[in-house]
Amino acid sequence: MSLQSYKSVVPPPRDLKKVVVVMPAYNAALTIKATLDDIDQEQVHEVILVDDCSTDNTAEVATSLGITTIRHTTNTGYGGNQKTCYRTALDHGADIVVMIHPDYQYDARALPAMVTFMQLGTCDVVLGSRIRTRREALQGGMPLWKYLANRFLTFTENLVLGQNVGDFHTGLRAYTREVLETIPFEENSDDFVFDTQFLVQAVRFGFKIGDVPVPARYFAEASSINLKRSTRYGLGTLGMLGSFVLWKLGLPHSKLFRPKGTNNRA
């Protein structure tokens, strides 16, 4: 390969300047500050927290820390919370949106690396992978049943979607503005399967997905869904993969695969 042809396959840097962090929050008053303290404030232009009708003082704590705070008057669910996060970030002119759970489970110090991959044009979506090795994940406190479920679902998703992602179910994710303006995320579930739907949609629309290793902490205040909801989430994940297969085969498929703002079946 000649030097010129090599250069042609390397994407040019992108002028993505405004980085906005969004936090979908529910009863996170005890962990917001610790999460915020790990964020590189020199690289981030704004932090937005959406309080999904918490029963504690999440909104008050976030406001006191200088975070742009929106409070839902009714609980909309995890997916519904993210929809408000992304709408608000786009309205505020974000070029890159980083979503992180405000429960201090994910190490936000990885944010600059995630943003760099997007600014270089290497990725459109960057995920923070909690599972660099099995030992690290389990020693970090990830329950064994959750680890096994994650490995099964991630393996299946990589196989069906043609990807090589380490952790499809992370709560630390970064998206370019183009991704959020293309994917019809408003049509997605208001529950936890929103995350899976979004990544499958990212593959459907041809966006480049990558990941970086991120240490994760598991402790009492860190959010987690129980076994019953995890089972429902897993079944929803498999159902979304089935919808993707139908779309690939050219068969009738979900409106989740139609470009935002259109009614066609492209």
Secondary structure, DSSP 8 states (H G I E B T S, - for coil): --HHHHHHHS--------EEEEEEESS-TTTHHHHHHTS-TTT-SEEEEEE-S-SSSHHHHHHHTT-EEEE-SS--HHHHHHHHHHHHHHHTT-SEEEEE-TTS-B-GGGHHHHHHHHHTTS-SEEEEES-SSHHHHHHTT--HHHHHHHHHHHHHHHHHHT---S-TT-SEEEEEHHHHHHS-GGGS-SSTTHHHHHHHHHHHTT--EEEEE--B---TTS----HHHHHHHHHHHHHHHHHHHHHHTT----GGGS-TT--S--
